[in-house]
Amino acid sequence: INDAKDKKQDYVSLTVSMVAFIVISILTYTSPMDVIVLFASLLFTYAIWQQNILVYRTLSALASICWIIYNIYCFTIMGIILEIVLLTIKLVSSIEYIITTKKGKELFEDKNDIMKA
């Protein structure tokens, strides 16, 4: 009984967080590059709600790519270096996970995905 209630609360928390990001982004919008920041934030926020580790790593890797693009645009050297290091770690750990589990397509299936609830 609590599992269904917890999933509903998780869904509400996720939705509230994402709506807050969108509203704040609209209010503070200054350039088209702000859309990349919003997209990266939404991707990572959705990623951390995932039960499946490979889905989480894939989505957070995509968010890192968005941050790399934004950091290149802003010419923030440390941001670029940080995101490249984080992206490398995510990719290496994902490859290691795939090799050690050897489940193939089943890795992307998530029976506990809160978005399905």
Buried (B, 14 or more C-beta within 10 A) or exposed (E): EEEEEEBEEBBEEBEEBBEEBEEEBEEEEEEEEBEBBBBBBBBBBBBEBBEBBBBBBBBBBBBBBBBBBBBEEEEBEEBBEBBBEBBEEBBEBBEEBEEEEEEEEEBEEBEEBBEEE
